[in-house]
Amino acid sequence: LFTAVGASGWGYLVSNIVSPANGPFVVTLVMFCTCALLGQFTNLAIFLHGGLLEVFIGLVSLTRWTVAMNFVYGLAELRPDPTEVKAMYELALQKSVYEKRDFGIGRWATAACAVFVQTLLLYVASFVFMRFRNRHKLV
């Protein structure tokens, strides 16, 4: 649900910027780049070392937060215990990525608040673009 609401914010923003004919294609590209490419845990391990790049990823990538929410929940409920070396390494890497940045309110709540703030910013930016774009055409 968090991902769908956040993605709708991207849809609203892009639909206010590009022409209606190109909107669905551009939104698909934006969501693929921000969610599939930037949100993958192997890429996040590169980006999440503090600084401006981590802030950028936290504000742009929905899956940086929503996958972390699901991972933390699944880790607590399923308690995986891999036996193969590759699976153990992958689980350790995922833990190191998805368990970062707990702002003192719990990992799940931190991710939920981050997605809420990101979605709110997208909706506000969409409203601003809708209000002030093509202002000369307003009646």
Residue frames as qw, qx, qy, qz and C-alpha x, y, z in Angstrom:
[[0.000, 0.887, 0.462, 0.000, 0.00, 0.00, 0.00],
 [0.312, -0.778, 0.109, 0.535, 2.85, 2.39, 0.83],
 [0.399, -0.134, 0.601, 0.679, 4.48, 1.71, -2.52],
 [0.217, 0.598, 0.683, 0.359, 1.24, 2.33, -4.43],
 [0.108, -0.938, -0.283, 0.169, 0.55, 5.65, -2.71],
 [0.371, -0.646, 0.306, 0.592, 4.13, 6.80, -3.18],
 [0.391, 0.098, 0.686, 0.606, 4.14, 5.75, -6.82],
 [0.158, 0.800, 0.560, 0.146, 0.95, 7.74, -7.38],
 [0.216, -0.874, 0.005, 0.436, 2.84, 10.80, -6.17],
 [0.360, -0.308, 0.582, 0.661, 5.43, 10.21, -8.87],
 [0.288, 0.470, 0.747, 0.372, 2.62, 9.76, -11.39],
 [0.009, 0.920, 0.365, -0.141, 1.00, 13.06, -10.41],
 [0.289, -0.739, 0.240, 0.559, 4.32, 14.91, -10.55],
 [0.352, -0.105, 0.691, 0.623, 5.37, 13.55, -13.92],
 [0.240, 0.628, 0.704, 0.230, 1.90, 14.12, -15.41],
 [0.040, -0.942, -0.196, 0.269, 2.23, 17.79, -14.53],
 [0.301, -0.651, 0.421, 0.555, 5.64, 18.09, -16.17],
 [0.181, -0.130, 0.788, 0.574, 5.47, 16.11, -19.42],
 [0.486, 0.079, -0.335, -0.803, 2.84, 15.98, -22.14],
 [0.782, -0.054, 0.395, -0.480, -0.10, 13.58, -21.66],
 [0.861, 0.400, -0.269, -0.163, 1.04, 11.48, -24.62],
 [0.525, 0.462, -0.635, 0.328, 4.43, 10.79, -22.99],
 [0.467, -0.579, 0.366, -0.560, 3.32, 10.65, -19.35],
 [0.955, -0.203, 0.121, -0.180, 2.80, 6.89, -18.90],
 [0.847, 0.356, -0.224, 0.325, 6.11, 6.06, -20.58],
 [0.179, 0.651, -0.407, 0.615, 8.08, 8.61, -18.57],
 [0.637, -0.522, 0.312, -0.473, 6.50, 7.50, -15.28],
 [1.000, -0.004, -0.030, 0.006, 7.37, 3.91, -16.11],
 [0.651, 0.479, -0.319, 0.496, 10.99, 4.90, -16.72],
 [0.154, -0.659, 0.376, -0.633, 11.15, 7.00, -13.55],
 [0.822, -0.390, 0.222, -0.349, 9.71, 4.20, -11.41],
 [0.958, 0.167, -0.147, 0.179, 12.03, 1.62, -12.98],
 [0.461, 0.556, -0.367, 0.587, 15.10, 3.77, -12.36],
 [0.254, -0.586, 0.389, -0.664, 14.19, 4.92, -8.85],
 [0.824, -0.303, 0.272, -0.394, 12.75, 1.65, -7.59],
 [0.990, 0.133, -0.002, 0.051, 14.30, -1.22, -9.51],
 [0.663, 0.501, -0.278, 0.482, 17.78, 0.17, -10.08],
 [0.009, 0.609, -0.411, 0.678, 18.36, 2.43, -7.07],
 [0.688, -0.440, 0.225, -0.532, 16.36, 0.33, -4.61],
 [0.918, 0.086, -0.386, 0.039, 18.16, -2.97, -5.12],
 [0.696, -0.708, 0.076, 0.090, 20.09, -3.96, -2.00],
 [0.796, -0.008, 0.153, 0.586, 23.38, -4.45, -3.84],
 [0.280, 0.625, 0.139, 0.715, 23.14, -0.88, -5.17],
 [0.433, -0.848, -0.101, -0.288, 21.97, 0.47, -1.82],
 [0.828, -0.407, -0.014, 0.385, 25.08, -0.98, -0.19],
 [0.550, 0.260, 0.123, 0.784, 27.08, 1.38, -2.41],
 [0.015, -0.672, -0.214, -0.709, 24.92, 4.47, -1.82],
 [0.575, -0.750, -0.214, -0.247, 24.13, 4.30, 1.91],
 [0.703, -0.064, -0.325, 0.629, 27.34, 5.53, 3.49],
 [0.230, -0.722, -0.280, 0.589, 26.07, 8.89, 4.68],
 [0.202, -0.264, 0.312, 0.890, 26.25, 12.21, 2.96],
 [0.393, 0.375, -0.089, -0.835, 24.33, 13.78, 0.14],
 [0.385, 0.135, -0.801, -0.438, 23.97, 10.63, -1.93],
 [0.130, -0.237, -0.927, 0.261, 22.23, 8.79, 0.91],
 [0.227, 0.438, 0.379, -0.783, 19.81, 11.70, 1.39],
 [0.394, 0.326, -0.442, -0.737, 19.10, 11.70, -2.35],
 [0.329, -0.024, -0.924, -0.191, 18.39, 7.96, -2.41],
 [0.023, -0.316, -0.797, 0.514, 16.22, 8.27, 0.70],
 [0.301, 0.469, 0.192, -0.808, 14.11, 10.98, -0.94],
 [0.432, 0.383, -0.494, -0.650, 13.88, 9.49, -4.43],
 [0.392, 0.098, -0.896, -0.185, 13.68, 5.71, -4.08],
 [0.728, -0.328, 0.012, -0.601, 10.46, 4.29, -2.68],
 [0.937, -0.042, -0.347, -0.020, 11.83, 0.78, -2.49],
 [0.318, 0.424, -0.593, 0.606, 14.73, 1.94, -0.33],
 [0.330, -0.243, 0.511, -0.756, 12.12, 2.17, 2.44],
 [0.825, -0.020, 0.001, -0.565, 9.28, -0.19, 1.48],
 [0.817, 0.197, -0.540, 0.044, 11.50, -3.21, 0.85],
 [0.186, 0.332, -0.682, 0.625, 13.26, -2.50, 4.14],
 [0.587, -0.205, 0.300, -0.723, 9.87, -2.56, 5.90],
 [0.929, 0.075, -0.187, -0.311, 9.05, -5.96, 4.42],
 [0.627, 0.357, -0.628, 0.292, 12.54, -7.31, 5.06],
 [0.081, -0.346, 0.634, -0.687, 12.53, -6.35, 8.74],
 [0.753, -0.100, 0.205, -0.617, 9.06, -7.85, 9.19],
 [0.906, 0.217, -0.335, -0.143, 10.01, -11.04, 7.35],
 [0.406, 0.422, -0.685, 0.433, 13.23, -11.35, 9.31],
 [0.326, -0.282, 0.575, -0.695, 11.35, -11.11, 12.61],
 [0.824, 0.030, 0.160, -0.543, 8.59, -13.51, 11.60],
 [0.908, 0.313, -0.260, -0.102, 10.44, -16.11, 9.53],
 [0.530, -0.698, 0.479, 0.056, 13.80, -16.09, 11.34],
 [0.842, 0.485, -0.234, -0.024, 15.80, -17.40, 8.37],
 [0.585, -0.608, 0.519, 0.135, 18.83, -19.57, 9.09],
 [0.730, 0.598, -0.291, -0.161, 20.69, -20.15, 5.81],
 [0.867, -0.330, 0.330, 0.174, 23.14, -23.02, 5.62],
 [0.749, 0.429, 0.180, 0.472, 24.90, -22.25, 2.34],
 [0.467, -0.326, -0.021, 0.822, 27.75, -19.74, 2.34],
 [0.097, 0.279, 0.410, 0.863, 26.29, -17.69, -0.50],
 [0.359, -0.686, -0.534, -0.339, 22.89, -17.43, 1.22],
 [0.564, -0.611, -0.317, 0.457, 24.55, -16.46, 4.52],
 [0.360, -0.119, 0.140, 0.915, 26.56, -13.72, 2.78],
 [0.073, -0.444, -0.498, -0.741, 23.49, -12.42, 0.96],
 [0.463, -0.726, -0.505, -0.054, 21.43, -12.33, 4.18],
 [0.530, -0.487, -0.164, 0.674, 24.24, -10.48, 5.99],
 [0.218, 0.090, 0.296, 0.925, 24.46, -7.96, 3.15],
 [0.245, -0.599, -0.549, -0.529, 20.70, -7.45, 3.17],
 [0.531, -0.685, -0.424, 0.265, 20.73, -6.95, 6.94],
 [0.453, -0.305, -0.014, 0.837, 23.51, -4.39, 6.69],
 [0.046, 0.232, 0.400, 0.886, 21.56, -2.45, 4.06],
 [0.361, -0.552, -0.553, -0.509, 17.95, -2.71, 5.21],
 [0.578, -0.632, -0.458, 0.238, 18.57, -2.27, 8.92],
 [0.387, 0.062, -0.086, 0.916, 20.30, 1.11, 8.50],
 [0.088, -0.254, -0.046, -0.962, 18.89, 4.40, 9.71],
 [0.391, -0.599, -0.698, 0.032, 16.61, 3.66, 12.59],
 [0.052, 0.557, -0.068, 0.826, 15.63, 7.15, 13.80],
 [0.048, -0.128, 0.684, -0.717, 14.76, 5.98, 17.31],
 [0.642, 0.057, 0.193, -0.739, 11.18, 4.94, 16.53],
 [0.757, 0.059, 0.648, -0.052, 11.85, 1.43, 15.22],
 [0.244, -0.192, 0.689, 0.655, 12.94, 0.26, 11.81],
 [0.169, 0.513, 0.797, 0.271, 9.44, -0.33, 10.46],
 [0.028, -0.885, -0.382, 0.266, 8.10, 2.99, 11.75],
 [0.246, -0.595, 0.311, 0.699, 11.17, 4.81, 10.42],
 [0.208, 0.069, 0.759, 0.613, 10.54, 3.43, 6.94],
 [0.066, 0.703, 0.704, 0.070, 6.81, 4.24, 7.17],
 [0.118, -0.855, -0.144, 0.483, 7.57, 7.84, 8.17],
 [0.254, -0.399, 0.508, 0.720, 10.14, 8.18, 5.38],
 [0.170, 0.334, 0.797, 0.474, 7.66, 6.95, 2.76],
 [0.019, -0.826, -0.541, 0.159, 5.00, 9.29, 4.15],
 [0.176, -0.755, 0.100, 0.623, 7.36, 12.29, 3.96],
 [0.249, -0.150, 0.678, 0.675, 8.51, 11.33, 0.47],
 [0.123, 0.542, 0.783, 0.281, 4.92, 10.96, -0.73],
 [0.081, -0.862, -0.353, 0.355, 3.92, 14.25, 0.87],
 [0.210, -0.580, 0.328, 0.715, 6.79, 16.03, -0.87],
 [0.202, 0.118, 0.782, 0.578, 5.77, 14.50, -4.21],
 [0.046, 0.724, 0.686, 0.051, 2.16, 15.60, -3.73],
 [0.140, -0.832, -0.111, 0.525, 3.21, 19.14, -2.78],
 [0.218, -0.361, 0.541, 0.727, 5.54, 19.36, -5.79],
 [0.173, 0.383, 0.819, 0.390, 2.71, 18.06, -7.99],
 [0.007, -0.841, -0.503, 0.201, 0.37, 20.73, -6.66],
 [0.187, -0.708, 0.162, 0.662, 2.95, 23.46, -7.24],
 [0.199, -0.102, 0.710, 0.668, 3.53, 22.33, -10.82],
 [0.099, 0.571, 0.789, 0.204, -0.20, 22.03, -11.43],
 [0.088, -0.851, -0.364, 0.369, -0.86, 25.47, -9.99],
 [0.105, -0.797, 0.202, 0.560, 1.93, 27.43, -11.68],
 [0.346, -0.069, 0.740, 0.573, 2.57, 25.59, -14.93],
 [0.076, 0.444, 0.667, 0.593, 0.74, 27.07, -17.91],
 [0.093, -0.533, -0.494, 0.680, -0.35, 29.96, -15.72],
 [0.106, 0.258, -0.272, -0.921, -0.88, 32.13, -18.80],
 [0.288, -0.180, -0.789, -0.513, -3.68, 29.75, -19.90],
 [0.099, -0.398, -0.792, 0.452, -5.69, 30.09, -16.69],
 [0.072, -0.642, -0.485, -0.589, -9.00, 31.88, -17.01]]
